[in-house]
Amino acid sequence: MKNINISMAPPFGILQSLSYRVAVLIPCYNEELAIGKVVKDFYSVLPNAEVYVYDNNSIDNTISVASAAGANVRRVTRQGKGNVVRQMFADVEADVYVLVDGDDTYEASSAKDMIEKLVDEGLDMVVGVRVSDEQAAYRVGHRLGNAVLTRVANVIFGRKFSDMLSGYRVFSRRYVKSFPALASGFETETEITVHALELRMPISEVDTPYRGRPSGSLSKLNTYRDGFRILVTLVSLFKAERPLAFFSILSGFFSLSSIILIVPIIETYIRTGLVPRFPTAFLSMGLMLLAFLSITSGFLLDTVTRGRQEMKRLFYLSIQPTEVHNDDVAY
């Protein structure tokens, strides 16, 4: 079999005569009302793809409905979307991976455009940016939370994203097999985004229609609880991936607090020669020591982080890139 490396980015027209193994990965929990249609829609758009449904302890008929629709159904007993994603990425072998929720809110037809963009431009990730006018599809709280968290991530990691928490993405093999997948729940989308930013992978976005769930289907996402977990994950990743910036902010806070506390004491000492508030003076000194410890920790951890990032980058580069085959059945 003759393999053609798509990192060479063949012209779009050439892609029509080439093919690649596509795996559609669908994490599921109690989605019997939607999963059958989702599986059939993706088989219709990508007839030669393999559709995998990973069930996460559903107590309804999700498994039987997905199997009847023709999906390759597997089970993950450890609860949480992040745990399911980790298992899927470890199990499935393909050239291109489509990750989509099983609630029938995403448009299957967008997958073809996303895949072609990934292959044609030699990308590692294409994010489906949700576009919807339906109030029920994209609640105000979720829309606002996504906008705030996306903005925070853009500021921290220096890259503009439109929809950091989208559940619809297409990945290269290199991305999937280099992704550590440490998150356990819905914060996995944040981890997925940061992994691409950390390794400076070539990524892009494609607008995709977003609609409401089928009648009777309930969202598993809790706006406040999961939003808080995502924010905590974002801060944790900021500390882990940008330690110098993180501890510099802490150092600045401690330094400023120390100066604000000590200035009145110094003024009193200059006027009277006395130090009337020893506890405040000691607190100020302690805060300044914390400031120096923080900035020192930042420099030390930055060195460690750079070494870890170099190892992750080398591992990423050691993985064979997505291949396009010219003698297989087209996707």
C-alpha positions in Angstrom: 0.0 0.0 0.0 1.4 3.4 -1.0 0.9 6.0 1.8 0.8 9.7 1.2 1.5 12.0 4.2 -1.2 14.7 4.4 1.2 17.0 6.3 2.3 17.8 2.7 -1.2 19.3 2.3 -2.2 18.0 -1.1 -4.4 20.3 -3.2 -8.1 20.0 -2.5 -8.9 18.4 -5.9 -6.4 15.6 -5.2 -8.3 14.8 -2.0 -11.3 13.6 -4.0 -9.2 10.6 -5.2 -7.6 9.8 -1.9 -9.1 8.1 1.2 -8.5 7.7 4.9 -9.9 5.8 7.8 -12.5 7.8 9.7 -13.8 7.0 13.1 -16.8 8.8 14.6 -16.6 8.7 18.4 -19.8 9.3 20.3 -19.8 9.4 24.1 -23.3 8.6 25.5 -25.2 8.6 28.7 -29.0 8.1 28.6 -29.5 9.2 25.0 -32.0 6.6 23.7 -34.2 9.4 22.2 -31.4 10.8 20.0 -28.6 8.3 19.5 -30.3 6.2 16.8 -30.7 9.3 14.6 -27.1 10.5 15.3 -25.6 7.2 14.2 -27.7 7.0 11.1 -27.0 10.6 10.1 -23.2 10.1 10.4 -23.4 6.9 8.4 -25.3 8.8 5.8 -22.7 11.6 5.6 -19.7 9.3 6.0 -20.8 5.9 4.7 -17.4 4.2 5.0 -16.6 5.5 8.4 -16.8 3.4 11.6 -19.2 4.8 14.1 -18.4 4.0 17.8 -20.8 4.6 20.6 -19.2 4.5 24.1 -21.9 4.1 26.7 -21.3 5.5 30.1 -23.6 3.4 32.4 -26.8 4.4 30.7 -30.0 3.1 32.5 -32.2 3.5 29.5 -32.1 1.8 26.1 -29.2 3.7 24.6 -27.1 0.6 24.0 -29.9 -1.4 22.2 -30.9 1.7 20.1 -27.3 2.4 19.1 -26.6 -1.2 18.2 -29.8 -1.4 16.1 -28.6 1.7 14.2 -25.4 -0.1 13.3 -22.9 1.5 15.7 -20.0 -0.4 17.3 -21.1 -0.1 20.9 -18.7 -0.3 23.8 -19.0 0.4 27.5 -17.0 2.6 29.9 -17.9 2.0 33.6 -16.0 4.9 35.1 -18.5 7.8 35.1 -17.7 11.1 33.4 -17.2 12.3 29.8 -13.5 12.8 30.3 -13.1 9.1 31.3 -15.0 8.1 28.2 -12.9 10.3 25.9 -9.7 8.8 27.4 -10.9 5.3 26.7 -12.1 6.1 23.2 -8.8 7.7 22.2 -6.9 4.8 23.6 -9.0 2.1 21.9 -9.7 3.3 18.4 -7.3 3.2 15.5 -7.9 5.5 12.6 -6.5 8.3 10.5 -9.1 10.9 11.3 -11.3 11.1 14.4 -14.7 12.8 14.7 -15.8 13.5 18.3 -19.4 14.5 18.7 -22.1 14.4 21.4 -24.9 11.8 21.2 -27.7 14.3 21.8 -28.5 15.2 18.2 -27.7 18.9 18.7 -24.9 19.0 16.1 -25.3 18.8 12.3 -23.7 15.6 10.9 -23.3 17.1 7.4 -20.7 19.6 8.8 -18.3 16.6 9.5 -17.4 16.3 5.8 -16.3 20.0 5.6 -14.4 19.7 8.9 -12.6 16.6 7.7 -11.7 18.1 4.4 -10.3 21.2 6.1 -8.2 19.1 8.5 -6.8 16.9 5.7 -6.4 19.7 3.0 -4.6 22.1 5.4 -2.6 19.5 7.4 -4.3 20.4 10.7 -4.4 18.6 14.0 -7.8 19.8 15.2 -10.9 21.5 13.7 -13.5 22.8 16.1 -17.2 23.0 15.2 -18.3 26.4 16.3 -21.9 26.4 17.3 -24.2 28.7 15.5 -27.9 28.8 16.6 -30.8 31.2 17.0 -32.8 28.7 19.0 -33.1 29.8 22.7 -33.7 26.2 23.8 -30.6 25.0 22.0 -28.1 27.3 23.6 -29.4 28.6 27.0 -28.3 32.1 28.0 -26.4 30.8 31.0 -24.5 28.3 28.9 -23.8 30.9 26.2 -22.5 33.5 28.7 -20.4 30.9 30.6 -18.9 29.6 27.4 -18.1 33.2 26.2 -16.4 34.1 29.5 -14.4 30.9 29.8 -13.4 31.1 26.1 -12.2 34.7 26.6 -10.2 33.7 29.7 -8.5 30.9 27.8 -7.7 33.3 24.9 -6.1 35.8 27.3 -4.1 33.1 29.2 -2.9 31.1 26.2 -2.6 33.8 23.6 -4.8 32.2 20.9 -8.3 33.3 19.7 -11.0 30.7 20.0 -14.7 31.2 19.3 -16.2 28.2 21.1 -13.8 26.5 23.5 -16.4 24.2 24.9 -17.8 22.8 21.7 -18.4 19.1 21.8 -18.0 18.7 18.0 -14.4 18.3 16.8 -12.2 16.6 14.2 -8.7 15.4 15.1 -5.7 14.0 13.4 -4.1 10.7 14.6 -1.2 12.7 16.0 -3.5 14.7 18.3 -5.5 11.7 19.6 -2.5 9.5 20.4 -0.5 12.4 22.1 -3.5 13.6 24.2 -3.0 12.6 27.9 -6.7 12.9 28.8 -6.5 13.6 32.5 -9.9 15.2 33.0 -12.8 13.1 34.2 -15.9 15.2 33.4 -17.2 17.9 31.1 -14.0 19.9 31.7 -12.4 17.6 29.1 -13.2 20.1 26.3 -11.0 22.7 28.1 -8.2 20.1 28.4 -8.5 19.3 24.7 -8.2 22.9 23.8 -5.2 23.6 26.0 -3.4 20.5 24.8 -3.5 21.9 21.2 -2.4 25.4 22.4 0.4 24.0 24.5 2.0 22.1 21.7 1.2 24.9 19.2 -0.6 22.5 16.9 -2.1 23.8 13.6 -5.8 24.2 14.4 -8.9 25.9 12.9 -12.7 26.3 13.3 -15.7 25.7 11.1 -19.2 27.1 11.8 -21.8 24.4 12.3 -25.6 24.6 13.0 -26.6 23.9 16.5 -30.1 22.9 17.5 -32.1 21.9 20.6 -32.3 18.4 22.0 -35.2 16.1 21.0 -38.4 16.5 23.0 -38.0 14.7 26.3 -34.2 14.6 26.3 -32.5 16.2 29.2 -29.0 17.9 29.3 -26.4 16.3 31.6 -24.6 19.6 31.9 -25.1 21.6 35.2 -24.5 25.3 34.4 -23.0 26.2 37.8 -21.4 23.0 39.0 -19.8 22.1 35.7 -19.0 25.7 34.9 -17.1 26.0 38.2 -15.2 22.7 37.5 -14.2 24.0 34.1 -13.0 27.3 35.6 -11.0 25.4 38.2 -9.5 23.2 35.4 -8.6 26.3 33.4 -6.8 27.9 36.4 -5.0 24.6 37.2 -3.9 24.3 33.6 -2.7 27.9 33.6 -0.6 27.1 36.6 0.8 24.0 35.1 1.5 25.3 31.6 2.4 29.0 32.4 3.9 28.8 35.9 6.0 31.9 35.5 3.0 34.0 34.5 0.8 32.4 37.2 3.3 32.9 40.1 4.2 36.4 38.8 0.6 37.4 39.3 0.7 36.0 42.8 4.0 37.7 43.5 2.5 41.0 42.3 -0.5 40.6 44.5 1.5 39.8 47.6 4.0 42.7 46.9 1.2 45.2 46.4 -0.6 44.1 49.6 2.7 44.4 51.5 3.4 47.9 50.2 -0.2 49.1 51.0 0.2 47.8 54.6 3.7 49.2 55.2 3.4 52.7 53.8 1.3 54.1 56.7 3.8 52.5 59.2 6.8 54.1 57.4 5.1 57.5 57.4 4.4 57.2 61.1 8.0 56.2 61.8 9.4 59.2 59.8 7.1 61.6 61.7 7.5 60.2 65.2 10.4 57.7 65.2 8.0 55.1 66.5 6.6 51.8 65.1 3.1 51.6 66.7 1.7 48.6 64.8 4.1 45.7 65.0 1.6 43.0 63.9 0.9 44.9 60.7 4.6 45.4 60.1 5.2 41.7 60.5 2.3 40.9 58.2 3.7 43.2 55.6 7.1 41.5 55.9 5.5 38.1 55.6 3.6 39.1 52.5 6.8 40.4 50.9 8.6 37.1 51.7 5.7 35.3 50.0 6.1 37.5 47.0 9.8 36.6 46.6 9.0 32.9 47.2 6.3 33.0 44.5 8.4 34.6 41.8 11.3 32.2 42.7 8.8 29.2 42.4 7.7 30.6 39.1 11.2 30.7 37.6 12.0 27.1 38.9 8.7 25.6 37.7 9.0 27.4 34.3 12.3 25.5 33.7 10.6 22.2 34.6 7.6 23.0 32.5 9.7 23.8 29.4 11.5 20.4 29.8 8.1 18.6 30.1 6.7 20.5 27.0 9.8 19.6 25.0 9.2 15.9 25.9 5.5 16.1 25.0 6.4 17.8 21.7 9.0 15.2 20.8 6.4 12.4 21.6 3.9 14.2 19.5 6.3 14.4 16.6 7.2 10.7 17.0 3.7 9.7 16.2 3.1 8.9 12.5 1.0 11.7 11.0 -2.4 11.0 9.5 -2.1 9.1 6.2 -4.2 9.3 3.1 -4.3 6.1 1.0 -4.9 6.1 -2.7 -6.0 2.5 -3.0 -8.7 2.3 -0.4 -12.4 3.0 -0.4 -13.0 6.8 -0.1 -14.5 8.0 3.1 
